[in-house]
Amino acid sequence: MKIICSKANLSKGVSTVYKAVPSKTTMPILECILIDATNDIIRLTANDMELGIQTDIEGEIVERGMIAIDAKIFSEIVRKLPDNEIKIETNENLQMTITCEKAKFDLSGKPGEEFSYLPIIEKDESIEISQFTLKEVIRQTIFSIADTESNKLMTGELFEIRSNVLRVISLDGHRISIRRIELKDEVADKKLIVPGKTLMEVSKILSGEAESMVSISYTSNHIVFEFDNTVVVSRLIEGEYFKIDQMLSNDYETKVRINKKELLNCIDRATLLVKEGDKKPIIINISDEMMELRIKSQIGSMNEEIFITKEGKDLLIGFNPKFLIDALRVIEDEEVTLYLMNAKAPCFIKDDEESYIYLILPVNFNAAA
């Protein structure tokens, strides 16, 4: 094999697929990136058997062939080469030579035939949304997946297609995040649980341009994202997702309209008094035209007032400040509306169209009050 390409193209391709190289594996071949130039395109692939990524890069194929090469060392070499043309050659003994300007590296490769190719997915159905929308939806929900493996379902997000609407849902036992997107084309109802790791990696690769589209296709076991000469294939999480609609309610006793930035900045300031790992609640006292926020810790205490528009009853309630910050940070609206029932019922932050819903459970604050 002999190929020639620019450092920029190769570097971008390697960093894209590197996200699917496993950190630990008992199969050494999976620690490799496959360089396949057997057809008219230079294709890079990595696969950890749960998540696989392949991307095509521009370059010249002088001699066809393929080789699997250790991903870590190859990635480091490419990153540190001069910004110029890179030439990659292999011989029949699976020796690879990388040349760029005066730099020359010789590496041992593995047979490309031993590499685990991405599974060929018989696509049942597919939807299309813009890269911008998908990137935003992931950003606005991914923070509330669980980071422990104790409940596998909570480490993924539900992609629920119903009546031509895609709902993306995540939860970790203390909060729920929901984003709702209307789809342009008619598509059958479907529920998929996509691993959070897959969505994080997809989000990093997406350009986020509003004009560029992502095709999302799926079967009962896999989901495939296709965009910008890149294909990401992931296994789905098996199981029945939680009955989210039973947890949602439109009932409220107190409705508060508040400037989002003021509320976010206030809670942010309050957390200066909380050491990492401490679980100090922020106490919120809602009265007629005012919301008082206060926090007390070993370092000190703080209280601040913000003007609000209120309907319904006064309320004293406590929250984990981090959960409020996470939700408020990803909402783009200038003002937000909070719906509350009592000190022990969840708070809902949502817009009128319910294009986003954030449910946050309160905490017991008697000790801190």
C-alpha positions in Angstrom: 0.0 0.0 0.0 1.2 3.5 -0.7 -0.9 6.6 0.0 -0.2 10.4 0.2 -2.4 12.9 2.0 -2.2 16.2 3.9 -1.4 16.2 7.6 -4.7 18.1 8.2 -6.8 15.5 6.5 -5.1 12.5 8.2 -5.0 14.2 11.6 -8.7 15.0 11.4 -9.5 11.4 10.3 -7.4 9.8 13.0 -8.9 11.9 15.8 -12.4 11.1 14.6 -12.0 7.3 14.7 -9.7 7.3 17.7 -12.8 7.9 19.9 -13.8 4.2 19.2 -10.5 2.7 20.3 -10.9 0.9 23.6 -8.8 1.9 26.5 -8.6 -1.7 27.7 -9.2 -4.8 25.7 -8.0 -8.4 25.6 -8.0 -8.3 21.8 -4.8 -6.4 20.6 -6.3 -5.9 17.1 -9.0 -3.6 18.6 -6.2 -1.3 19.8 -5.5 -0.6 16.1 -6.8 1.8 13.5 -7.5 0.1 10.2 -6.2 2.0 7.1 -8.1 0.6 4.1 -7.0 1.8 0.7 -8.2 -1.3 -1.2 -10.9 0.7 -3.2 -10.8 4.3 -4.5 -11.0 5.9 -1.1 -8.8 6.1 2.0 -10.9 4.8 4.8 -10.0 4.8 8.5 -11.9 2.6 11.0 -11.8 1.9 14.8 -14.1 -0.4 16.6 -14.4 -1.5 20.3 -17.3 -3.9 19.5 -19.8 -1.6 21.2 -19.0 1.6 19.2 -17.4 1.7 15.8 -16.4 4.7 13.8 -15.3 4.9 10.2 -14.4 8.0 8.2 -13.2 8.7 4.6 -10.3 11.1 4.0 -9.1 12.8 0.9 -5.7 11.7 -0.5 -4.0 9.9 -3.3 -3.8 6.1 -3.5 -0.6 5.2 -5.4 -0.8 1.6 -4.5 -3.8 -0.2 -3.0 -3.7 -2.2 0.2 -4.7 -2.1 3.9 -3.0 -2.4 7.3 -4.0 -2.3 11.0 -1.7 -0.1 13.0 -1.5 0.6 16.8 -3.9 3.6 17.3 -2.1 5.3 20.2 1.4 5.5 18.6 0.0 6.2 15.1 -2.1 9.0 16.5 0.8 10.6 18.4 3.1 10.4 15.4 0.5 12.0 13.1 -0.2 14.8 15.6 3.5 15.7 16.0 4.5 15.6 12.3 5.1 18.9 10.4 2.1 20.5 8.7 2.9 19.0 5.3 2.2 16.1 3.0 2.4 12.7 4.6 3.4 9.6 2.7 2.5 6.1 4.1 3.9 2.9 2.6 3.7 -0.7 3.6 5.5 -3.8 2.4 4.6 -7.5 2.3 6.0 -8.0 5.9 3.5 -5.5 7.3 6.2 -2.9 7.9 4.8 0.6 7.6 6.9 3.7 6.8 5.6 7.1 7.5 7.4 10.0 5.9 6.8 13.7 6.2 9.5 16.3 5.2 12.7 14.9 6.9 10.9 12.8 9.5 10.6 9.1 8.9 9.0 6.4 11.1 9.0 2.7 10.7 6.3 0.7 12.5 5.1 -2.9 12.6 1.5 -3.4 11.6 -1.1 -6.2 11.7 -3.0 -7.8 8.8 -6.1 -5.7 7.9 -8.0 -8.9 7.4 -7.9 -9.6 11.1 -9.6 -6.3 12.0 -13.2 -6.3 13.2 -15.1 -4.4 10.5 -18.2 -2.4 11.4 -21.3 -4.6 11.4 -23.4 -4.2 8.2 -26.7 -2.8 9.4 -29.9 -3.6 7.6 -31.5 -0.3 8.2 -35.1 -0.7 9.2 -36.0 3.0 9.5 -34.2 6.4 9.4 -34.7 10.0 10.4 -32.8 13.1 9.3 -32.1 16.1 11.5 -29.5 18.9 11.3 -26.1 18.5 12.9 -26.8 21.7 14.8 -30.0 20.3 16.3 -28.5 16.9 17.2 -25.5 18.5 18.9 -27.7 20.9 20.9 -30.1 18.1 21.9 -27.2 16.0 23.2 -25.7 19.0 25.1 -29.1 19.8 26.6 -29.8 16.3 28.0 -26.5 14.4 28.4 -25.7 15.9 31.8 -28.5 14.0 33.5 -27.5 10.5 32.6 -26.2 8.3 35.4 -22.4 7.8 35.5 -22.5 4.5 37.3 -23.1 1.1 35.7 -25.4 0.0 38.5 -28.4 0.7 36.3 -27.4 0.3 32.7 -30.6 2.0 31.4 -29.7 5.2 33.2 -26.3 5.4 31.4 -28.2 5.9 28.1 -30.7 8.2 26.6 -34.1 7.3 25.3 -34.8 8.3 21.6 -38.5 8.0 21.4 -40.2 8.6 18.0 -44.0 9.1 18.4 -46.4 10.9 16.0 -43.5 12.4 14.0 -41.9 13.9 17.1 -38.5 12.8 18.5 -38.2 13.0 22.3 -34.7 12.6 23.8 -34.9 11.7 27.4 -32.2 11.2 30.2 -32.5 10.6 33.9 -30.3 9.7 36.8 -32.8 9.1 39.7 -32.7 12.8 40.9 -33.7 14.6 37.7 -35.1 14.1 34.2 -34.2 16.1 31.0 -36.4 16.0 28.0 -36.0 17.7 24.6 -38.6 17.5 21.9 -38.1 17.9 18.1 -40.6 17.8 15.4 -39.5 15.6 12.4 -40.1 16.7 8.8 -40.8 13.3 7.4 -43.3 10.6 8.4 -41.7 7.8 10.3 -43.0 4.9 12.3 -43.1 5.0 16.1 -39.9 3.6 17.8 -38.0 3.6 21.1 -34.2 3.2 21.2 -31.9 3.5 24.2 -28.6 4.9 23.0 -25.5 4.7 25.2 -24.4 8.0 26.6 -20.8 7.3 25.6 -21.9 7.0 22.0 -23.8 10.3 22.1 -20.9 12.1 23.7 -18.5 10.9 21.0 -21.0 11.8 18.2 -21.4 15.2 19.7 -17.6 15.8 19.6 -17.4 14.9 15.9 -20.4 16.8 14.7 -19.6 20.2 13.1 -22.8 21.6 14.4 -23.7 23.4 11.2 -27.4 24.1 10.7 -27.2 23.3 6.9 -25.4 19.9 7.4 -27.7 16.9 8.0 -27.3 13.7 10.0 -29.0 10.6 8.9 -29.9 8.4 11.9 -30.9 4.8 11.1 -31.6 2.0 13.4 -32.5 -1.7 14.0 -33.6 -3.4 17.2 -29.9 -3.8 18.2 -27.9 -0.9 16.5 -28.1 2.8 15.7 -26.1 4.4 12.9 -25.2 8.1 12.5 -24.0 9.1 9.1 -22.6 12.6 8.3 -19.6 14.3 6.7 -18.1 11.1 5.2 -18.3 9.6 8.7 -20.3 6.6 9.9 -20.8 5.9 13.6 -22.3 2.5 14.5 -23.3 1.7 18.1 -25.0 -1.1 19.9 -28.2 -0.1 21.7 -28.9 -0.7 25.4 -31.4 -3.5 25.8 -34.3 -3.2 28.1 -37.6 -1.4 28.8 -37.0 2.3 29.6 -38.7 4.0 32.5 -42.3 5.1 32.1 -41.5 8.8 32.0 -45.0 10.1 31.3 -46.1 8.8 34.6 -43.5 11.0 36.3 -44.6 14.2 34.5 -47.4 16.4 35.8 -49.1 19.6 34.7 -50.4 20.3 38.2 -48.9 23.1 40.2 -49.6 25.3 43.2 -46.9 27.8 42.5 -45.8 29.2 39.1 -42.7 31.4 38.9 -41.5 33.5 35.9 -37.9 34.6 36.4 -34.9 36.0 34.4 -32.8 33.0 33.6 -29.4 34.7 33.7 -30.1 36.3 37.1 -31.2 33.0 38.6 -28.2 31.1 37.2 -25.7 33.7 38.3 -27.1 33.8 41.8 -27.0 30.0 42.3 -23.5 30.0 40.8 -22.3 32.6 43.3 -23.9 30.6 46.1 -21.9 27.5 45.2 -18.7 29.4 46.0 -19.4 28.6 49.6 -19.8 24.8 49.0 -16.7 22.6 49.0 -16.6 19.9 46.3 -18.3 16.8 47.6 -20.4 18.7 50.2 -24.1 18.3 49.6 -25.4 21.6 50.8 -28.9 22.5 49.5 -29.8 26.0 48.2 -32.9 27.1 50.0 -35.4 29.0 47.9 -38.1 31.1 49.5 -40.8 32.2 47.1 -43.1 35.1 48.1 -45.2 37.6 46.2 -42.7 39.4 43.9 -39.5 38.1 45.3 -37.5 34.9 45.3 -34.9 34.7 48.2 -32.1 32.2 47.7 -29.8 31.3 50.6 -27.1 28.8 51.3 -25.2 28.0 54.5 -22.0 26.0 54.8 -18.9 25.7 57.1 -17.2 28.4 54.9 -20.0 31.0 55.4 -23.5 31.9 54.3 -25.1 33.9 51.5 -28.5 35.2 50.7 -29.8 37.1 47.7 -33.2 38.3 46.3 -34.4 38.3 42.7 -37.6 39.9 41.4 -40.1 37.4 40.0 -43.6 37.1 38.6 -45.6 34.6 40.7 -48.9 32.9 40.5 -50.2 30.8 43.3 -48.9 30.0 46.8 -45.8 31.0 48.7 -43.3 28.2 49.0 -40.1 27.3 50.8 -38.1 24.5 49.0 -34.5 23.2 48.8 -32.5 21.9 45.9 -29.1 20.5 45.0 -27.7 23.7 43.4 -25.7 21.7 40.8 -28.9 20.2 39.3 -30.4 23.7 38.9 -27.2 25.1 37.3 -27.0 22.1 34.8 -30.5 22.7 33.6 -30.4 26.5 33.4 -27.0 26.5 31.6 -28.5 24.7 28.6 -31.7 26.7 28.3 -31.5 29.4 25.7 -34.6 31.4 26.7 -34.1 34.8 28.4 -36.8 34.0 31.0 -37.8 30.6 32.4 -40.9 29.3 34.1 -40.8 27.1 37.2 -43.8 25.0 38.2 -43.9 23.8 41.8 -46.4 21.9 43.9 -44.9 21.7 47.4 -41.6 21.2 49.2 -41.5 17.5 48.6 -42.7 17.4 44.9 -40.5 17.9 41.9 -39.9 21.3 40.3 -40.6 21.5 36.5 -38.7 24.0 34.3 -40.4 24.1 30.9 -41.4 26.3 28.1 -45.0 26.7 26.8 -44.5 24.4 23.9 -42.7 21.8 26.1 -39.9 21.7 23.6 -37.8 21.2 26.8 -38.8 19.9 30.2 -36.4 19.6 33.2 -37.7 17.8 36.3 -35.6 18.3 39.5 -36.4 16.6 42.8 -36.1 18.7 45.9 -34.0 17.9 48.9 -34.7 17.8 52.6 -33.3 21.1 54.0 -34.5 21.1 57.6 -30.9 20.7 58.9 -29.6 23.4 56.7 -32.4 25.9 57.1 
